[in-house]
């Protein structure tokens, strides 16, 4: 691929020739410029900072328009990003500007996860671009590039040093996006304090290895100004959209009882420097850096994750297509295996459940049989008892008959009557005694597990009345 | 001296065996109008003490404000932490005590500082060390007060807490709300808008209204100025009203003295002007100082003693007596009058009945369990 092409070129001898006259290819840059102007430019800014620190106001001030913005509340549950796209035009240059705001940043009590939504958003934009690049039918020239070109990190003007949240967030972002730290609401810091503050911030960033964006010093035309600006980082800015009359001019400023802070006055704040650097000088460089450095890093990491390499173990150039095929096969194989596994698991589960159900069924059957048998037993016993009772009754009746016939055949005497009556009552009590004995006998037949006597009585009465076995509570 | 002579004359008249025929309606001067003077004398001799707590994130200007308020430099050789050191920082409590004197009146001023509040990345319950400290002071005073020797009680209770709200936001943040809610029943909270030199007068007004609204909404009880008596003059009432409408105060502090309008004043020097700390149209510093030191210092102490401390004490005693009723072996650090306990016999009866009930309950449960088992 690219490696082989370069080799071819370096083998050939490069000769410098001088031109005899004016050819005209010095208009190439102009052609490029006119092409890009017709195409239009696109620029994406990410503003990271606490709620109320002045992000929206600064954007309004920078681009000299009023982007619609509602005030955010402090009580968001988490951080979320709000991208807004605007179409701006200056002279004949079109700019598609996207401003991404972090809503709710720094408001939560536990800020350990505050950086995650921001990192995820940046990665998503890279991913979208990567997808577009890897498509078969792609149209990169038409693609609306949403990758973040610059992240403005707003530092609160405490005057001491960075906050811990700032440090943690910037460390997570420095390898993914160009960061320019700025000190917001700088009209609360006096000159001497500002100097110390800036030094402290820069030293903290350096000692923690945070890589902020350095204005490029390789291009001669802008190297000088860029180098001097690098020394002024982080910029201390003041934003305002209100206009105040100062002298005989109306400028954008903030009016205080003790004076007027002019936004575009270089001795008051670094707003002008920021605008110069961000928009007028280095916008194109920022886009380039995003594409050439941050995006390439992301792409490389992503593809390496998927297993692509530039050269295989034999140092032969790797074909993307072959790799892709191999990956695909692997993936399909994986899929099939997983399917098999799941099917297997399902079948096993079904078998198990079936076995369980069968077992349960058998148990129930057994129980039923047992109950039936017991029922039969009881029924038989009851029958026997009934028979016994009947027999006894019959015997008693016969005796009674015999006694009566005997008494009739004898002359009736009072004491005999009495005797008879007493015999009768005896016999009656005997009957009652025997019946109670029967009852008691019945009661003794079954070893009752009743908890209380009334339950036992109930069971016995059931026995006697129905001659059927009704399982009252506590019998089995 | 006049009063004493008059007193003596009075005594003479009373001891004189003259019959009080003349019912003179002339005004008799008793002399207790001198009481305020006596109080004044005694208190000057005794001296005063005041404990002030300052709380808020770092970089809000707390130390600068304290220095400006008391016109001293309390924070020499202070070491500030770096951002990376603060990622997991816990809140510390640091006390500075100074003795200052003005016109013969001595004040023992204690400033309780809370470095590290709100600085870590995870600020869950970062106010806990502060509430623990306040409770500790209350407990200490409680024990001393209930002790046998009460001559030299040291009053370390926190009389006032200045809470610094950052001016960069749109109102109160969740951490501000949580902090104030945790402390409003333990100490007098005075919320302040810190670093007010980054707000124009309109913005200050908007922010104050917003904060007052949110304080009402969340039910935070900040320190309220006492109502002035109805027999005070109009001017005083007017001042008082203005004061109340100005809360929360928007303050600016300064450690440096600058030259402004021909005078040397405390202020901050900017390229676009000079902010004077004591200029009423620049910030509310003067109002705060008057309120805190010149008029309401004693009221703050009274509210701490009468309201916050009494609440704490009542709660403490309630907890202790309820614990005592449960377990007779807990040793109480203070002498508590024993509650009227029922006599031994009735107690026994109660215990027996209790046990019976328990047994019956168990039996019932067993029966139910068995029924349940047989059912399924």
Boltz contact constraints between the chains, C-beta under 6 A:
constraints:
  - contact:
      token1: [A, 51]
      token2: [B, 169]
      max_distance: 6.0
  - contact:
      token1: [A, 52]
      token2: [B, 168]
      max_distance: 6.0
  - contact:
      token1: [A, 52]
      token2: [B, 169]
      max_distance: 6.0
  - contact:
      token1: [A, 52]
      token2: [B, 170]
      max_distance: 6.0
  - contact:
      token1: [A, 53]
      token2: [B, 168]
      max_distance: 6.0
  - contact:
      token1: [A, 71]
      token2: [B, 170]
      max_distance: 6.0
  - contact:
      token1: [A, 74]
      token2: [B, 173]
      max_distance: 6.0
  - contact:
      token1: [A, 107]
      token2: [B, 173]
      max_distance: 6.0
  - contact:
      token1: [A, 109]
      token2: [B, 123]
      max_distance: 6.0
  - contact:
      token1: [A, 109]
      token2: [B, 124]
      max_distance: 6.0
  - contact:
      token1: [A, 109]
      token2: [B, 174]
      max_distance: 6.0
  - contact:
      token1: [A, 109]
      token2: [B, 175]
      max_distance: 6.0
  - contact:
      token1: [A, 110]
      token2: [B, 122]
      max_distance: 6.0
  - contact:
      token1: [A, 110]
      token2: [B, 124]
      max_distance: 6.0
  - contact:
      token1: [A, 111]
      token2: [B, 121]
      max_distance: 6.0
  - contact:
      token1: [A, 112]
      token2: [B, 121]
      max_distance: 6.0
  - contact:
      token1: [A, 112]
      token2: [B, 122]
      max_distance: 6.0
  - contact:
      token1: [A, 156]
      token2: [B, 168]
      max_distance: 6.0
  - contact:
      token1: [A, 158]
      token2: [B, 59]
      max_distance: 6.0
  - contact:
      token1: [A, 159]
      token2: [B, 59]
      max_distance: 6.0
  - contact:
      token1: [A, 160]
      token2: [B, 58]
      max_distance: 6.0
  - contact:
      token1: [A, 160]
      token2: [B, 59]
      max_distance: 6.0
  - contact:
      token1: [A, 160]
      token2: [B, 80]
      max_distance: 6.0
  - contact:
      token1: [A, 161]
      token2: [B, 83]
      max_distance: 6.0
  - contact:
      token1: [A, 162]
      token2: [B, 83]
      max_distance: 6.0
  - contact:
      token1: [A, 164]
      token2: [B, 83]
      max_distance: 6.0
  - contact:
      token1: [A, 164]
      token2: [B, 86]
      max_distance: 6.0
  - contact:
      token1: [A, 164]
      token2: [B, 87]
      max_distance: 6.0
  - contact:
      token1: [A, 164]
      token2: [B, 121]
      max_distance: 6.0
  - contact:
      token1: [A, 165]
      token2: [B, 121]
      max_distance: 6.0
  - contact:
      token1: [A, 167]
      token2: [B, 83]
      max_distance: 6.0
  - contact:
      token1: [A, 167]
      token2: [B, 84]
      max_distance: 6.0
  - contact:
      token1: [A, 168]
      token2: [B, 121]
      max_distance: 6.0
  - contact:
      token1: [A, 185]
      token2: [B, 198]
      max_distance: 6.0
  - contact:
      token1: [A, 187]
      token2: [B, 198]
      max_distance: 6.0
  - contact:
      token1: [A, 188]
      token2: [B, 195]
      max_distance: 6.0
  - contact:
      token1: [A, 188]
      token2: [B, 197]
      max_distance: 6.0
  - contact:
      token1: [A, 188]
      token2: [B, 198]
      max_distance: 6.0
  - contact:
      token1: [A, 190]
      token2: [B, 268]
      max_distance: 6.0
  - contact:
      token1: [A, 190]
      token2: [B, 269]
      max_distance: 6.0
  - contact:
      token1: [A, 190]
      token2: [B, 270]
      max_distance: 6.0
  - contact:
      token1: [A, 204]
      token2: [B, 83]
      max_distance: 6.0
  - contact:
      token1: [A, 208]
      token2: [B, 84]
      max_distance: 6.0
  - contact:
      token1: [A, 254]
      token2: [B, 200]
      max_distance: 6.0
  - contact:
      token1: [A, 255]
      token2: [B, 200]
      max_distance: 6.0
  - contact:
      token1: [A, 256]
      token2: [B, 200]
      max_distance: 6.0
  - contact:
      token1: [A, 257]
      token2: [B, 281]
      max_distance: 6.0
  - contact:
      token1: [A, 257]
      token2: [B, 282]
      max_distance: 6.0
  - contact:
      token1: [A, 258]
      token2: [B, 273]
      max_distance: 6.0
  - contact:
      token1: [A, 258]
      token2: [B, 275]
      max_distance: 6.0
  - contact:
      token1: [A, 258]
      token2: [B, 282]
      max_distance: 6.0
  - contact:
      token1: [A, 259]
      token2: [B, 272]
      max_distance: 6.0
  - contact:
      token1: [A, 259]
      token2: [B, 273]
      max_distance: 6.0
  - contact:
      token1: [A, 260]
      token2: [B, 272]
      max_distance: 6.0
  - contact:
      token1: [A, 261]
      token2: [B, 272]
      max_distance: 6.0
  - contact:
      token1: [A, 267]
      token2: [B, 271]
      max_distance: 6.0
  - contact:
      token1: [A, 268]
      token2: [B, 271]
      max_distance: 6.0
  - contact:
      token1: [A, 268]
      token2: [B, 272]
      max_distance: 6.0
